[in-house]
């Protein structure tokens, strides 16, 4: 049987971190990011400058990218003693290494994190500053404010579409593996990533180099499925909603047993082990 190959479709640097983790575990993996991060450092500066004058401010972090930006903030020392609520272990580790002391770690679920914040602040209502990306699956700000908290969401980055050209080495490696009939899987953590991946594959499989008729704007489902399931990678996703999106686009998929990066990597490793 051909050796299985895993691609991570996540934005950098998470993409390369996934590949490094899988490689250390003995699996062949390659980076193929479908999205790129565009940070809004002016928004971050303005928000943190404003809240630096509110001593009881607690900060909510729901992505590793937000954690990286807070850790790299020039005046982050003003918040080193603040309570930081992190959705998962990845963002928490980034902030701990940057010298933040009061870091609370969630279970990779934003809805559960809201419950933890609410339960911890029954007797007090601190200012809650949520540093987030533009795309969210769950609105913590709305949920907290409905419960009487003072939460403010500040968007400090966007994920924008990034598709490697047909001559990109990793893109060619994917096409070569599919052509050779190798077992191929791809890790995705968002519906937009899944859609862009489908568009990229459809583009590469068109003999005239054109996108199929009815190409949709970023984030929407193209008309029709891109090809037979047997010609496509298996997608490894983290929710039933993402699995549905993948299946609607013609992919077979596996839904990880839990949320977050570690669950996805474990699922990818288990898939590769079955195909050895």
Buried (B, 14 or more C-beta within 10 A) or exposed (E): EEEBBBBBBBBBBBBBBBBBBBEEBEBBBBBBBBBEBEBBEEBBBEBBEBBEEEEEBBBBBBBBBBBBBBBEBEEBEBBEEBBBBBBBBBBBBBBBEBEBEBBBBBEBBBEBBBEBBBEBBEEEBBBBBBBBBEBBEBBBBEBBBEBEBBBBBBBBBBBEBEBBEEEEEBBBBBBEBBEEEBBBBBBBBBBBBBBBBBBBBBBBBEEEEEEBEEEEEEEEBBEEBBBEEEEBBBBBBBBEEBBBBBBBBBBBBBBBEBBBBBBBBBBBBEBBEEBE
